Amino acid sequence: MIVQLEAAEDAISCRCRKEADDHLHRAGELARRSLSEARRSVHALRPQALEEHNFWDALKGIIKNTTVGTALHTKFAAQGKLPDLPLVWQENLLHIGQEALTNTLKYAHARNFETRLNYKARELRLELRDDGDGFKVKDQNDGVGLTGMRERVEQMGGELKIASSRGKGTKVIVVIPCNGESTL
């Protein structure tokens, strides 16, 4: 697109109106194709698990499948009825769960990973905890994963709490305000 726009600029400076129009037309076509491709790519990023299940079932399935063959024992608990959540929220919560699990598997040397979902009083609370090595939250351990979690929670207007200490495991808590009809 940039090449076509620069060529159009050159054609305009040379007073070649038809040539400039041709370059602008090509730039427009490239922009439309690029937008279409970007939309297709974004759609492809949507987790397939959410096409087949609600967020909670998708998260449990991903955690179970990811930990098969590892020494990590998983546990799940849900209270309340899961409300209808916007698809982007479901995607965000799923990715937060995946990131917490990935951190546990990579760094924590944990034996247990617990996932809890609680919905009451128009508030959804997702807790992900392990009994691993933990880390000092105040240290600059804030890699892409934790930053991504914070950004996703902010998009939903929620709050992210991370509690951890050396030798005592880590707890990731996501609290988001919501309302809606139940889906469970």
N, C-alpha and C positions, 0 to 999 in steps of 0.2 A: 504494500500500500504506500509506504513512504517513497519508494522509488517512483511509483506512478505519480504521486503528488508532486515530487520534485521535478519530474519530467513535465508535468502540467505547468508548473511555475516557469520553467525554461521556455516552454511554448508560448506562454502568455507574454513573457518579456520580449520574445521575438515576434509578437503579434500574429501568432499562428493559431487562430481561434479553433479551427476544426481539430488540429492535433491536440490542443489543450483539452477540448471536450472529450476526445477519445481517451486520453489519460485519466481524466476525472471519472469517466464512465467505468474504466477498468478498476480504478481505485474503489469505486462504489461496489462493484461486483466482488472484489476481493474482501471488502469489509463485510458484505452480506454472507459470503461463504465462511469467513473466519468466525462470525457471530454464530452461525449455524453449527460449526464445528465445536465452538466453546460450549454451546448449550448441550450438545451431544456428550461432550466430555464430562460436564458437570452431572448430567443425568447418570452417566456410567459410574460416577463416584458414589451414588446412593447404595447403601449396603443392600445386597440381595436378600439378606436375612429379614429385612423389614418388609419385603414384598410378600413374604410367606407367613410372617408372624407379627404380633404386636411387639413393642419395644422390649418388654420384660421377658417374653419367651425367646426373642432373638438374642438378648444379652445372655440368658442362661445357656442357650445353645452354643453360642460362641465361646463362652468360658469353659463349658464342658469339653467342647471339641479341641480347644487350645491346650487344655491341661491333660488330655489323654496321654498316657505314657510318661507323665512326669510324677514326681513325688508329692506334688501339691494337691492337697485335699480341698474340695470346694463344698460350700454350703450356701443355701439360698433360703431366704425368708421374705414373705410379702404380707403386708397388712393393709386392709382397706381395698377399695376398688379403684383400679387404674382408670383415670379419666381419659377422655379423648385428648390426645396431645397433637399439636401441629407436627407434621412430618419432620420439619427441620429440628424440632426439639427432640423427637425420637432419635434422629440421627446423632444429634449432639450428645445425648445421654449414652447412646450405644458407643460412640467413640471415646467418651470419658471412661466408661467401663473397660473398654479395650486397653486404653492407655494405662489405667491403674493396674490391670492384670499384667501388661507387658512390663511395667516397672517392677512389679513383684517378682516376675519370673527372671528378669535380667539382673536385678540388684539385691533383692531382699533375702534370698536364701530361706524363704518361708516354708512352713509345713502346711499352713492353712490359709485359705482365702475365702472370706465371707462376703456375700452380697445381700444387702437388705433393701427392700423397697417399702416405703410407708406413705400412704396417702390419707390425710385427714385434714379437716378444717381448711380446705382449699389450698393445701400445701403438699407438694410432693418432695419426699426426702429419699435420696439414694445414698446408701453407705457402702463403701468398699473398703474392707480392712484385711490386713494380713498380720501374721505374727512373726515377721521376719526381723532383719537387722535394724530397720528404721534408719533415720537420718536426722540431722539437726535442721529443722525447717528454716531457721534463721540463716543458715549457711547458704551460699550462692549455688545451690543444686538445681536452680531453676532452668532446666533445659527446655527444649522445644515442647516436650510432653506436658509439663506442668503449665507452661505458658498457654498451650493450646487448650488445656482444661479451663483455665481462667477465662480465656476469650469466649469459649463456648457457653460457659455459665453466664457471663455478662450479656451475651446475645439474648439469653432467655430471661434476663432481669432477675437472676437468682444470686445465690451466695455460695461460694466455694470455701470450705474449711479443710485444712490439712493439718492433722495432728500426728506427730511422729517424734520418736526419740530413739537414740541408739539402743539396740537390744530389746526394744519393746514393740516393734512393729509400726505400721503406718495405717492411718484411717483417713480416707478421703470422703468428705460429706458434701453432697450437692443438695441445696434446698432451693426449690423454685415455687413461686406462687402460681397457682393454676385453678381453673374451674372447668367444668364440663361434665358431659355424660360419661358414665363408666364404660370401659371396654372389656373388663375381665369378668 
